[in-house]
Amino acid sequence: MARPLQAAQIEAALRELKGWSLEGNKLVREFRFRSFPEALSFLIRVGFEAERLGHHPEIYNVYATVRLALTTHEAGSQVTERDLELARAIDRFSWV
């Protein structure tokens, strides 16, 4: 079972994760694209990466805006290393 990270661990990780923030017990980032097809293409990539890692984000999409929220439900809906791993993976292919 994944263990929740301590506040200091999350703060340190956020200094390295561009655009991500902590909202409640979730890592959150909003992405804005030029069009809906661009946003959808990004979401498809997120979906494949999430499936590869076996860890799935909460996804909100309105037209060209995508908002992702990461938390680990098995750890009491707290932030774990799994969330950081997915955030880093998303950052590697994000073009916004």
C-alpha positions in Angstrom: 0.0 0.0 0.0 1.2 3.5 -0.9 2.2 5.7 2.1 1.2 9.4 2.3 4.0 11.8 1.9 4.9 14.3 4.6 4.2 18.0 4.0 8.0 18.8 3.6 8.3 16.0 1.0 5.4 17.5 -1.0 6.8 21.0 -0.7 10.2 19.9 -2.0 8.6 18.1 -4.9 6.5 21.1 -5.8 9.6 23.2 -6.2 10.6 20.9 -9.1 7.1 20.4 -10.6 6.3 23.4 -12.9 2.8 24.7 -12.5 1.6 22.1 -10.0 0.1 23.1 -6.6 -1.3 21.4 -3.6 -5.1 21.9 -3.1 -6.4 20.1 -0.1 -4.9 16.6 -0.5 -4.4 16.7 -4.2 -1.7 17.8 -6.6 -3.4 20.0 -9.2 -2.4 21.6 -12.4 -4.3 23.4 -15.1 -3.3 23.3 -18.8 -4.6 25.7 -21.4 -4.4 24.8 -25.1 -5.2 26.6 -28.3 -8.1 24.3 -29.2 -10.3 21.4 -28.1 -8.5 18.9 -30.4 -5.2 19.9 -28.8 -6.6 19.5 -25.3 -8.1 16.1 -26.3 -4.8 15.0 -27.8 -3.1 15.8 -24.5 -5.7 13.9 -22.5 -5.2 10.8 -24.6 -1.5 11.0 -23.9 -2.3 11.4 -20.1 -4.6 8.4 -20.3 -1.9 6.2 -21.8 0.7 7.3 -19.3 -1.8 6.8 -16.4 -2.6 3.3 -17.6 1.1 2.5 -17.9 1.7 3.6 -14.3 -1.5 2.1 -13.0 -2.5 5.4 -11.4 -5.3 7.5 -12.8 -5.9 11.2 -12.3 -9.1 13.1 -11.8 -9.7 14.9 -15.1 -11.7 18.0 -15.8 -12.0 19.3 -19.4 -13.9 22.3 -20.7 -13.1 23.1 -24.4 -9.3 23.9 -24.4 -8.7 23.8 -20.7 -7.7 20.6 -18.8 -7.4 20.4 -15.1 -5.7 17.4 -13.5 -5.9 16.4 -9.9 -3.7 13.6 -8.4 -4.3 11.8 -5.2 -3.9 8.2 -4.0 -7.3 6.8 -2.9 -5.6 3.7 -1.4 -3.6 6.0 0.9 -6.7 7.7 2.3 -6.8 10.2 -0.6 -3.4 11.6 0.3 -0.5 12.5 -1.9 2.0 9.7 -2.4 5.1 9.0 -4.5 2.7 7.6 -7.1 1.2 11.0 -7.6 4.6 12.6 -8.0 5.6 10.0 -10.5 2.6 10.6 -12.7 3.0 14.4 -12.4 6.6 14.1 -13.5 5.6 11.9 -16.4 2.9 14.4 -17.5 5.5 17.2 -17.3 7.8 15.3 -19.6 5.4 15.3 -22.5 3.4 18.5 -21.7 3.8 21.2 -24.3 2.1 24.1 -22.5 
